[in-house]
Each structure stands twice: as structure tokens, then as C-alpha cells.
Amino acid sequence: MRRYLIRKLIFAVITLLAATMFMFGLSRLAGDPLLLFAKPGGYGMSPERVEQLSKKLGLDKPLVVQYLVWLGRVLTGDFGETIVSETSVGKLMWERAAPTLQLAIVSFILSVLMGVPLGVVSAVKRGTLSDYASRTFALIGQAAPIFWVAIMAILLFAVTLDWLPVGTSGPDHVSFWTWTKFKYLIMPAFALGWGPAAALLRLTRSAMLEVLDSEYVTMARAKGANHNVVLWKHAFRNAILQPLTTSAIVLASFVTGAVVIERIFAWPGVGQLMTDAVWNNDFPTLTSTVLVFTAVFVGMNFLADIMYGVLNPVIRYE
């Protein structure tokens, strides 16, 4: 078990370092950030001003040195400042973290509540109308692009039926757990959670079908065990292993996949902060937000490996 975790930890660190190199190089290819300081309709900047800004932003050093300096600052918790407004990037991300986490957690709960029960029902009632309906739900959820689901939800629930607000996170002075605030979260959470719910449904269904056809379940039924005992104690407890270990990666995908949803619904989270940084060519904000998303995904992947090692006796007793 210890050797397994050490190997997974080393892979996680290497993946994270490779990701930092890749995204730092891409941020420098997005264009010259010095152009942001040139006034529209003007004649550019003087050589002295260019030299001053290059030194301030660290652009006068070789690319490798720029990367090492940036990585060293990040490891100490210093994400730098935005280029034009000179606001702390870490402070901006901290202010935007709460809306992103709210969206991710609610979407995760929604996907689990939809995916796992429907997967169990689909496996137990295979070949019936319930099975076909659940599989159709999963097929559409995995095939439909997330932006299409979001736009169709806006068209149906906000424009046609006028049940829910179109976007933003609602008024700031209202508590999150009130309907006045929570109704702004329903459409983004549904659009973000449908795809992962479909994946969990199919995963739970296939795991349940495999367990229900196993010999020990057949033996329990032959001994006259209660149907609910066979289903939940013998079958579900063993089938839930794979969906449970996958759920950590699913949660990470909510945090990273919220970029599109936050943009469509004008949700004031880290994802929208990152897209604004792309449009503004603000590479300190861009590299920092992408690094946070990458670290979350790698960390959740490592957590899934730990959960699998703990729950799987084959790995636990190696």
C-alpha cells in the first residue's frame, strides 16, 4: 500500500510540474502584454517606458528564468498582480472561490442523486421501460455539449416558462440557502451536473449488473435471503466501489468544467476570472487560475487513487 501511494504521489508531482511548464509557455505565446499599456490611438511607448515595464513584469529575463522565478513565487503563495490594475491575483481568486465551490458542490450532489439511484434502478429492472428511460437519459447527457444544455435550459426555463432567472449569482445581501438566492443556482448546476450524472449512471449500472450476476448473490437468493438485503447489502456495497472512487475525479471535473457554465450564466467564479484574463492577455492571472484548476484535478485524482487503495483489498494488502 505504501509503495502504491508513493508511486502515485510521484506521478502526481511530475504531472503538475509538466502542466506548469506547458501553460507558462502558452501564456507567453498569447501576445505581447506590453501592448496593454499603449493608449488607443496613440503612437506607442517610449523605449524607456518599455524597458521599465519589461523589468517590472520580468520580461527582460530569459524564458527559463521567468518560469523559475514564477514557480518559486507560486510555491510561496505569491501569485503576483494583474498587469493593468495591479490587484493581487491571489486575492481575486480567493474572492471568486466561494461561488465556484458552491456551483461545484451543488452540481456534484445533484449528479450523485440522479446518477447512482437511476443506475441501480436500471440494473435491477433491466430490459424494462425504466431501464430504457435511464439509458436514454445517460445517452443524451453524455452526448449533448455542455454549452448546448445551458442554452436550452435558458431558453426553456427562463425565456419560455419564465420560472428561473437567466444568470448571475443573485443579490449579494441575501443568504445562499434562501430561494431568492438559490434559484440562480438551479440552471447552472443542472447544466453542469447532467453529463457527470450520466457517467455515474452508466458506471453504477454496469457495476450492479456484474455483481447481480455473480455467484455469491445467486447463492444468497437461493438461501432465501430478503430481496432488499440481497440488493443493498450484498450487491450495492460491492458495486459502489468503482463509482465511489470515480466520484473524486467527477468533483474535480465540476471545478474545472465550470469555466463554460460560469461564462454563459455570468457566474462570478474563478472560471469567469480565467476567461477574462484570456481576453485581457493578463498572463499572471491566467497562469495562476489554470495552475489552481490543474492542482485541483491532480489532487482529486490522487485522492481517488487513495480511496481505491483503501477500499480494494488487493491493493491494500500488497
Secondary structure, 3 states (H helix, E strand, C coil): CHHHHHHHHHHHHHHHHHHHHHHHHHHHCCCCHHHHHCCCCCCCCCHHHHHHHHHHHCCCCCHHHHHHHHHHHHHCCCCCECCCCCCEHHHHHHHHHHHHHHHHHHHHHHHHHHHHHHHHHHHHCCCCHHHHHHHHHHHHHHHCCHHHHHHHHHHHHHHHCCCCCCCCCCCCCCCCCCHHHHHHHHHHHHHHHHHHHHHHHHHHHHHHHHHHCCHHHHHHHHCCCCHHHHHHHHHHHHHCHHHHHHHHHHHHHHHHHHHHHHHHCCCCCHHHHHHHHHHHCCHHHHHHHHHHHHHHHHHHHHHHHHHHHHHCHHHHCC
